[in-house]
Amino acid sequence: MVKKSEKKTTVRVTLVKSPIGFPDPQKRTAKALGLRRMNLTVEHQDTPALRGMLNKIIHLIRIDE
């Protein structure tokens, strides 16, 4: 349960390199994050699960907090 004093932070993720030529799990991770094409930016709530996904494809994305 989130306390009222805690603010939910969001993370903006931008796909800056194509996942073509990279292993299939990395392609699927990018797709699961909603990164369908180059230079597309999506916002997600900052959670430990999200951070794990971002670490798998850190070489393909740019993260703005």
Secondary structure, DSSP 8 states (H G I E B T S, - for coil): ---TTS---EEEEEE-S--TTS-HHHHHHHHHTT--STT-EEEEE--HHHHHHHHHTTTTEEEE-
